[in-house]
Amino acid sequence: MKNNAKKVVVGRSEIIAGGARATKASAKLEGRVVPEGYERPAAVAEYIKKNTRTKR
């Protein structure tokens, strides 16, 4: 069988958007749906910002 897979360059924004979709779908399956328009409290946003890696 011949492998005819194409190589595609995927941008950072597409990777982030795909991860967000996957996370949202996973949460929905587990019954953890976040209401539309929900904004995190400032303390939580700061905590996440502080503990998130910017580069790998």
C-alpha positions, 0 to 999 in steps of 0.5 A, spaced: 500 500 500 502 506 498 502 512 503 500 518 499 499 523 505 500 530 504 505 534 509 501 541 511 504 546 515 499 548 521 500 555 524 500 556 532 493 559 532 490 553 529 493 548 534 491 552 539 484 552 536 484 545 535 486 544 543 480 548 545 475 544 541 478 538 544 477 540 551 470 543 550 468 537 547 471 533 552 468 537 558 461 536 554 462 528 554 463 529 562 458 534 563 462 539 565 459 545 560 462 552 561 456 557 560 457 561 554 460 568 556 463 566 562 469 570 564 474 567 569 475 571 575 481 575 575 485 571 580 484 565 576 486 568 570 493 571 573 494 564 576 493 560 570 498 566 566 503 565 572 503 557 571 503 556 564 509 555 559 510 560 554 515 556 550 516 548 550 
